[in-house]
């Protein structure tokens, strides 16, 4: 398992590299406080498949998938309160279809359709 480090020597990320030096396979990234910042998979040095990001103080930040390095499929983001911020889909890295936004109390505040 390879590691990447912050300037102070603490681990900032862990995973594997392919022969060409690109990130490959499962990776985990950390905040300086040691909590997990993000986790997911790389394929040929690009984000691939399901990824999830966390807030430094705990709780979810966002979750979604990539295909060949571009956002693809359902994505969700959360407020620091833990309530959903917005939800919608991407296709080839661009928002598509209906996106719904929520305020910090969880109340729906907007809907927008992307083409």
KETORVO-351227 format. One record per residue: x, y, z of N, C-alpha, C in turn. Coordinates in steps of 0.001 Angstrom, whole numbers, padded with zeros to 6 digits, always signed. Each point is the difference from the previous one (the first is absolute). Example, Ala and Ser with C-alpha at 12.3 -4.5 7.8 and 13.67 -1.06 7.14 Angstrom:
+013190-005690+007800-000890+001190+000000+000900+001200+000000/-000350+001050-000720+000820+001190+000060-000770+001090+000730/
//
This chain:
+000848-001180+000000-000848+001180+000000+000890+001238+000000/-000241+000883-000940+000749+001255-000092-000685+001060+000854/+000797+000960+000456-000553+001102+000779+000469+001330-000564/-000878+000983+000116+000354+001381-000297-000080+000745+001320/+000789+001081+000149+000095+000679+001293-000155+001513-000123/-000514+000605+001082+000013+001449+000124+001438+000422+000295/+000269+001300-000097+001361+000505+000267+000503-000379+001379/-000906-000138+000965+000425-000346+001363+000234-001499+000194/-000193-000779-001061+000272-001432+000060-001205-000875+000277/-001131+000580+000402-001182-000824+000231-000562-000495-001333/-000643-001137+000045-000512-000639-001212-001198+000796-000554/+000078+000330-001283-001110+000710-000666-000795-000929-000911/+000600-001118-000406-000698-000937-000869+000692-001341-000032/-000779-001050-000278+000535-001362-000089-000668-000734-001142/+000792-000726-000749-000519-000798-001096+001144-000609-000772/-000261-000352-001234+001020-000620-000851+000225+000848-001243/+001175-000180-000573+000346+000633-001265+000186-001072-001062/-000382+000311-001220+000252-000894-001132+001468+000159-000393/+000467-000829-000906+001402+000051-000431+000387+001359-000557/-000944+000692-000624+000292+001310-000576-000011+001130+001011/-000263-000307+001279+000008+001002+001043-001349+000638+000275/-001053-000451-000696-001332+000544+000230-000687-000745+001134/-000859+000699+000724-000793-000665+001042-000885-001053-000660/-000118-001144+000690-000770-001118-000543-000640-000767+001147/-001289-000321-000148-000696-000777+001015-000513+000871+001137/-000355-000642+001131-000577+000735+001132+000999+000976+000637/-000500+001198+000323+000796+001015+000698-000833+000591+001124/+000690+000410+001065-000615+000707+001116+000837+001240+000253/-000665+001150+000174+000680+001262+000301-000429+000472+001380/+000907+000712+000669-000223+000408+001379+000165+001509+000184/-000686+000519+001012+000273+001350+000479+001226-000080+000902/+000586+001139+000320+001163+000003+000899-000330-000577+001368/-001278+000096+000416-000381-000543+001307-000158-001521-000015/+000244-000634-001159-000062-001451-000105-001347-000557-000439/-001027+000828+000007-001316-000477-000460+000014-000193-001511/-000853-000915-000454-000100-000271-001436-000646+001192-000698/+000639+000453-001069-000502+001106-000820-000790-000529-001193/+000526-001041-000648-000644-000569-001187+000474-001428-000208/-000851-000768-000664+000393-001362-000371-000683-000387-001291/+000749-000720-000808-000528-000456-001276+001065-000724-000781/-000236-000170-001288+000874-000802-000857+000524+000835-001162/+001237-000256-000351+000607+000581-001199+000165-001086-001044/-000152+000386-001249+000252-000897-001121+000809+000805-001004/+001213-000449-000280+000901+000701-000915+000205+001463+000419/+000088+000227+001319+000262+001333+000515-001193+000922+000081/-001199-000502-000360-001212+000830+000046-000993-000574+001002/-000800+000894+000611-001046-000446+000914-000954-000910-000759/-000384-001115+000643-000846-000972-000679-000891-000695+001019/-001286-000116-000304-000917-000662+000919-000432+000922+001130/-000542-000589+001040-000584+000744+001125+001082+000665+000860/-000217+001282+000297+000874+000773+000887-000842+000641+001079/+000595+000162+001177-000690+000666+001098+000991+000923+000709/-000486+001214+000315+000806+001001+000702-000654+000310+001337/+000844+000293+000994-000467+000291+001349+000452+001395+000421/-000670+000543+000993+000398+001278+000588+001102-000237+001028/+000845+000996+000194+001130-000138+000923-000466-000294+001424/-001120+000579+000395-000521-000230+001343-000898-001216+000106/-000181-000727-001095-000871-001169-000028-001248+000277-000824/-000630-001020-000472-001204+000133-000810+000312-000009-001487/-001007-000276-000774+000149-000088-001451+000055+001378-000643/+000784+000108-001068+000063+001213-000806-000689-000247-001345/+000479-001029-000734-000627-000339-001275+000325-001436-000381/-000850-000540-000890+000172-001377-000448-000505-000108-001428/+000786-000677-000830-000396-000220-001376+001016-000859-000720/-000269-000248-001269+000854-000902-000770+000645+000723-001174/+001069-000616-000457+000741+000480-001161+000114-001118-001016/+000086+000407-001249+000274-000925-001086+001051+000667-000876/+001147-000631-000097+001127+000542-000768+000326+001431+000413/-000054+000257+001323+000385+001292+000539-001073+001066-000010/-001194-000308-000520-001090+000980-000044-001141-000440+000907/-000647+000987+000628-001140-000313+000850-001084-000678-000839/-000577-001068+000587-000992-000794-000735-000990-000597+000993/-001294+000175-000280-001026-000600+000849-000406+000887+001165/-000634-000611+000983-000569+000712+001142+001080+000609+000893/-000210+001278+000363+000894+000711+000931-000830+000625+001097/+000578-000014+001200-000651+000616+001158+001032+000816+000770/-000454+001151+000530+000845+000803+000880-000791+000313+001262/+000727+000175+001123-000628+000252+001276+000497+001300+000616/-000904+000688+000706+000367+001161+000807+000788-000473+001219/+000660+000938+000675+000729-000348+001225-000942-000424+001128/-001295+000225-000167-001004-000438+000983-000334-001483-000162/+000476-000599-001088-000328-001391-000299-001194-000146-000927/-000709+001100-000243-001140-000032-000913+000489+000040-001454/-000770-000595-000878+000322-000005-001427+000049+001440-000524/+001025+000318-000800+000127+001315-000628-000625-000022-001393/+000388-001006-000776-000603-000174-001314+000224-001419-000494/-000807-000369-000991+000073-001336-000573-000384+000088-001464/+000731-000720-000825-000274-000026-001426+001006-000884-000703/-000051+000013-001313+000855-000893-000789+000920+000763-000939/+001100-000665-000302+000951+000486-000997+000052-000984-001154/+000302+000532-001157+000278-000835-001165+001207+000608-000691/+001061-000782-000080+001259+000453-000611+000487+001326+000591/-000113+000136+001332+000517+001160+000689-000893+001218+000032/-001221-000099-000547-000918+001137-000013-001304-000375+000694/-000555+000965+000756-001277-000247+000663-001063-000305-001048/-000867-000968+000318-001064-000389-000911-001253-000325+000798/-001142+000210-000603-001256-000317+000670-000301+000937+001151/-000875-000459+000886-000453+000838+001107+000979-000024+001169/+000335+001180+000487+000800+000180+001210-000882+000675+001039/+000061-000496+001216-000797+000550+001089+000948+000521+001077/-000230+001238+000428+000806+000613+001048-000801+000150+001282/+000710-000105+001132-000627+000072+001319+000750+000993+000874/-000726+000615+000945+000674+000877+000953+000563-000841+001153/+000656+000658+000949+000661-000721+001092-000957-000735+000931/-001296+000339-000073-000967-000706+000843-000629-001187-000737/+000372-000177-001278-000522-001122-000776-001205+000328-000852/-000410+001271+000007-001137+000417-000812+000422+000225-001447/-000794-000480-000931+000290+000213-001410-000093+001499-000321/+001031+000516-000690-000002+001420-000340+000027+000262-001508/+000408-000991-000787-000027+000224-001452+000059-001320-000748/-000522+000066-001234+000085-001101-000954+000427+000613-001315/+000896-000673-000662+000454+000489-001300+000238-001193-000902/-000420+000153-001249+000231-001062-000981+001119+000411-000928/+001000-000859-000088+001156+000214-000874-000139-000907-001217/+000350+000533-001144-000092-000790-001245+001361-000349-000510/
//
